[in-house]
Amino acid sequence: MTVKVNDSCIGCGACEQICDAVFSVDGVAQVDEAAVADNMDCVKEAADACPVSAIEVE
C-alpha cells in the first residue's frame, strides 16, 4: 500500500488527530511511509475523514 497526500490538502490536522503514527501536519500533511503498513486501519479512517479528500490510498 502506498499513501500520499495530494495538493488539495488544507492542513486542517484531522488526519494527524486520527492517525498520528503516520501523519504529521506542518503547513500540509506529511506521511511517514515506514509507519503505513502497521497502521492501515487508522490510515483508512483518516482518508475517509479528510474534508477535501487529499489522502490517496493505493
JOBELPE-V254457 format. One record per pair of residues at least 24 apart in sequence whose ideal C-beta (glycine too) atoms are under 7 Angstrom apart, sorted by the first residue. I is the first residue (numbers start at 1). J is the second residue. D is the distance in Angstrom with one decimal. If there is no record, write none. Layout:
# JOBELPE-V254457
i	j	d
I	J	D
I	J	D
This chain:
# JOBELPE-V254457
i	j	d
1	36	6.2
1	37	7.0
1	40	6.4
1	57	6.4
1	58	6.8
2	58	5.0
3	31	5.2
3	36	5.2
3	43	5.7
3	55	6.6
3	57	5.4
4	31	6.5
4	56	5.1
5	29	4.5
5	31	6.1
5	54	5.3
5	55	5.8
6	54	5.2
6	56	5.9
8	52	4.7
8	53	6.9
8	54	4.6
9	52	6.9
9	54	4.0
10	52	5.6
12	51	6.2
14	46	7.0
14	49	5.1
14	50	6.2
14	51	6.7
15	46	4.0
15	50	6.1
15	55	6.2
18	42	5.8
18	45	5.3
18	46	4.3
18	49	5.8
19	43	5.7
19	45	6.8
19	46	4.5
29	54	6.9
